[in-house]
Amino acid sequence: MKKILLLSCFISIFLSSCDTNDDSGLCCGPDPIIAPQNYAFLRNNESTVKFTGQTTRIFMAEEIISALKNNDTQTQSSLLAMFDHQEGAADFSDPELNASGKSVRSKTAASSDYFSANATEAAEIKSMFDSYIGIQTSEVFPNWNTVATPGVAGQIADGSDTRYIGANGLEYNQAFAKGLIGAFVTDQILNNYLSPSVLDAGDNVSNNDNDITDGDNNYTTMEHKWDEAYGYLFGGVAQENQADPLPSIGQNDSFLNKYVGKTNSDSDFEGIAQEIFDAFKLGRAAIVGKDYDVRNTQAAILQEKISQVIAIRAVYYLQTGKLSIESGNFGAAFHDLSEGYGFLTSLRFTRDTQTGTSIFTRSEVGSFISELMSDGPNGLWDVTPATLDTISEQIASKFDFTVAQAASSN
């Protein structure tokens, strides 16, 4: 009987020219799951896709990182209030953001898988971002017009640009912004909304199986959770293009979208944006089709590819910083290394698809930061090319790319 079934399957595959390695679906069994051309899904001729909360938080985060450079108008208290926004507070320029009950801080280091039972580390990570704001306002803002020197905060030239650094050479606004790519965006995508602990929570599976929607909404809870993951990457795209976001990849916000685009523009990693988009589409189609194996496979692809983007960018900035140090351009070096510093902290929020835990332990990430800042008493002023190479190699060793490949990005 088993031989007959296998022969039947083979004949079916042969006649239909079905590729069993094709991610668009499965042969021999239930109807294959086919991804739509765009991220567009309907029920009763109305869209089931909604991620306005993610768009709101991305816009909030954009205003915060801009405000971190407004030394004339911002204070520690005003910036902390923006980060931990309370509904109705006039923290932002957009009244709709002010009216929202959402905040960036509440979704920082807040994933179900990594932090629901790890409140201590979650609090420490949030405090880290608070400390960036504190140092920016207490150390960098007062020295805005002072020329920076080792051990003295102030400004430093980077070509035609001016960078504003702490006494240790770190641009705290860059550490804040790039750190949020991991602690805020990546953590929510990989370790929260794409996790079975969230997708399959409560009655989500049975409700999705029976097309029971979430209250008065047009989507099931499982559909919505997947869409919220999508929204953290594509929620900053103009609304009319959110279903077809790749033409503007990298141009839509200052967070993960920007750096997926930058990674994709490197010939060594060309196509990674398409792979990510395709996995989002097929995983969402699998939820509609009640095929949770296909859904989980696509979630694993997303976890792998997005983790890779974080690691590539960390290595890239360490290596470009190294080149600037070797040429004596400390302004450019500090800018790149500050971005690298943020991406190093973001490594904590990557995900190993085999273990369901971070590719980098808390201790490993802490060691990277310590190595970067401890070659001498003045932090980045003293870091050596050898140290930057060592950290870069340690990161790349956990992936299938080389330091040279990552360094050739833009």
C-alpha positions, 0 to 999 in steps of 0.5 A: 500500500505504501509503495502504491502511494509513493508511486502515485505521488511520483506520477503526480509530481512528474505530471505537474512538474512540481518542485518539492524544494519550491517554497511556494507549497507542498506536493502530495497531500493537502493543497499547496500553500501559494503566496500571493504576489504582494502582502495582501490578504482578504476576508469577505473582500476586505483586508485582514492586514493591520499593523497600525500599532507598529507604525505608530511606534516606528514614528515615535522612535524616529522622533526620539532619535532626531530629538537626541540631537536637539541640544537647544530644546531637549532635556533628559526629562523630555527625552525620557518622556518620549521614550516612555510616552504616556497617552495624551502627553504632548511629547511628539510633534504629531498629535496622533502620536501624542494621543496614542497609549503606545510607547517605544520603551514598553516594547523594548526587551519585551518579547515573550520568549526572551523576557517574559521570565527574565524581568531582571535583564529586561529592566537592565536593557531598558535602563541602558537606553535610559542611560544613553539619554542621561549621558547625552543630555548631561555630558554631550549637550553641555559640550556641544560647542567644545572640540572633543579630545580624549576624555573630553566630550564635544564635537569632532569633524567627519568630513563635512559633517560634525559628530557629537561624542561623549568623553569616550568617543561614543555617539550616544544617539547612534548607540541608542538608534542602532541598539533599538534595531535589536532590542525593540524591532528585532526582538519583537519580530523574532522572539515575540510575534513569530514565536509559537508562544504568541502565535499559538497562545490560548485558543489561537489555533482553534480559532484560526482553524475555524475562521473565528475572528478577533472580536469585531476585527476582520482578522483572526488573532494568529493572522494579526500577530504575524502581521504585527511582525511584518509591521515592525519591518514594513510599518514605516513604508508609505501606506499605499506601498505597504503590500509591495514594499521592496521597491523602496526597501532601505528608504522607509525608516532608520531601523531594520528596514534601512539595514535590510536594504543596505545589506541587500545592496551588497552583491554578497547578500543580494536577494536577502530582502526578497527572501525575507519578504517571500517568507513573510508572504508565504507564512501568512498564506500558510496561516490562512491555509491552516498549515502550521508546518509551512508557517513555522518553516517561514518563521525560521527563515525570517529568524535566520535571515534577520539575525544575519542582517544584524551580524553583517551590519555589526561587522561592517561598522567595526571594519569601516571604523578600523579603516578610518582609524588606520587613516587617522580620521577619528570623526568618521571612525567614531561615527561608524564604531558608535553604529557598530556599538549599537549593532553589537548590543543588538546581537543579543536579540538574534535567534538560533532556529535550532535552540530558540535562544539567542545566537549570542549570550548575554555574556558574549555581547558584554564581552564584545562591548568590553573589548571595544571600549577597553583598549585604553582609558578613553574608550574608542579613542584607544581602540586598536584595529586588532581588537576590531578584527578579533570581535569581527571574526568572533561574530562572523564565525557563527554565520556562513559569511566572512568578515571580508564579505560583511565589510564590503557592504555599504 
